[in-house]
Amino acid sequence: MRKILVCSVLIIAGLTAFAENLYPTKADDTLVQLDNTQLHCLAQNIYFEAGNQSLEGMAAVADVTLNRVQEDRYPDTVCEVVKQGLQHPNGAMKRNMCQFSWYCDGKSDRVPNIANNKTWQNAEFVAKAMLLEYNMTEEGNYFGITCGSTHYHANYVVPDWIEDRGMNRTKQIGKHIFYKLW
């Protein structure tokens, strides 16, 4: 009897955890399963790159990340895109040599007080919304907000790569200026 009870609890817990990752789409009420690892990577990127911005600014960073996933020049998953950068022979990331500066800036990547952190909650919310729109392959409120941009920088810097790579400015959202390779 105890084995049956334990198995029942494990099955219910497993189904509950699985159901939390399923979200209905708008189009036909089918379910889209989000990968929690990819969701976490996108939320981290949003948090560290645009945590001080509006939801629109956060969505713009997510949009660039997802645009890179779609581009052949970049890795195929959100986590690989976020963690892309130059490495030392031992595999450690070279400081300040990553696609997204927070990932190898030498500072902690730990999100403080995650349960009560409103900025983290907003980053997670935007990450879920963007991944749902991305997986539905239709434009929603924010997917496409950067007009296909794959690069951006803060509005207070002028990086060399703008001229070197033939980037064309698409728009400014919040504190970031966005670019697309033409």
N, C-alpha and C positions, 0 to 999 in steps of 0.2 A: 504494500500500500504506500509506503514511504517513497519508493522508486517512482510510482505513478505520480504522486504529488510533486516530487522534484522535477520530473520530466515535464509535467504540465506547466509548472512555473517557468521553467527554462524556455519552453515553446512560446508561451505568452510574452515573456520578456523579449525574446528574439523577434517575434512578429511586431511588437510595439516599436522596437528599435528600427526595424526595416520600414515600417509604415511612416516613421518620422522623416524618412528620406524621400518619400514619394509626394509629389505635388501635382495637382491637376493642371492641365493646360487649358487655355481659353478655347481653343479651336474645337476640340471634340471630346473633352473630358477624359482623355487618356491620361495616364500617369507618367510623369517624367521622374526618373530616379537621379538624384544628385549625389555625386561622389563627395563624401564628407572631407576627404583629404584635399581635393581640388577646391572645395568651398572654403576650407580653412586657409589655404594659400591665397586665394583671392581676397578674403576678408583681411588677412594680414597685410597684403599689398595696399589695399584701400586704407586701412588703419594707419600704416606708417607713411604712406605717400600723401594722403589727403584727409587725415583725421581732423585737421583744423579747418576743414571746408564744409560747405553745404552738402546736402545729399546729391545735388547735381554735380558738384565737384568730385565727390566720391564716385559717382556713377561714371564720370568721364575717365577716371583712372582705370576703373574696371573695364570700360569699353576698349581702351587702348590695349589692356592685357588680353582681352578676348580677340581683338583684331590681330594681335601677334600670333595667337594660337591658330588662327585661320591662314596666316601667311606662310608660304613655303620656306621663307628665310629664317624662321624661328622654330623653336621646339613645338611639339604637338599637344602638350598639356599645360594647364594653367601653372602648376607647380614648377615645371621645367622652364617656362617662360619667366616666372618670378625669380627663380634661382639661377638664371643664366648669368655667367660671368667668367672671368679669367681665374684659373686656379694655379696654385703652386704645385710642384711635382708630387707633394704628399697629399694632394686633394683638397687642402684648405683653400678657401677663397682668398684671392688677393684683395687687400683692403682698397676700397673705393674703385674697384674695377668691375662692378656689376651693372646690369641693365637698370636695375632699380636700386638707388643709392642706399636705402636702409638695409638691404640684405647683407652688405659687406662693409658697413661703415665702422665696425668695431664696437658698436653699442649693443646692448642687450636687445634681443628680439622678443622678449617676454612681454606680454600685454598685462599691465598691472590691474589687479582687482577685477578680473574678467567678468565676474558675476554681476557686479554693480557699475560697470564701466559703460556709460551711455555712448561714448564714441565707438567702443568696440561693438556694442549692440547695433548702432547705425551701420557700421562697416559690414557686419554680418547680414543685416537686413538688405543692404544694397547688393552684397555678393549673391545672396539667394535670388533676389529679383533679377539681377543681370544674368545669372546662369539659367534661370527659367526662361527668360526671353531668348537667350542664346540657343538653348536647346529646342525651343519651339520654332526657331529659324524664321521668326517674323519680327518686325520692328515693334517695340512696345514703347513705353514712356522714355526709356533711357538708352536702350540698345541702339547704336548708331549715332549717339549724341555728338561724337567727335568727327563725324563725316569720314570714317575709315582711317583715322590717324593711328600711327604705330609709334609715335614719339611725342614727348612733351618735356617741358622744363618749367621751372618756377619762373615767374615773371620778373624776378630780380636778377637773373643771370642770363648771359648770352653764350651758350656753349659753341665750341668750334664745329661740332658735327652738323650744324644747320647748313653751312656752306659746303662742307666736305661731301655730304651725301645727297645734295640736291633736294633738300627738304623744302616743301612749300607749306606755309602757315595755313591752317584751316580755320582756327578760331581760338578765342580765349574763353576759358570757363574758370571762374574763381581765380585762384592764384597760379594757374597753369596755362601755358600757351601750347597748342597742339599742332602737330605737323604730319604731313603725309608725303611719302616718297612718290613723286610723279613719274 
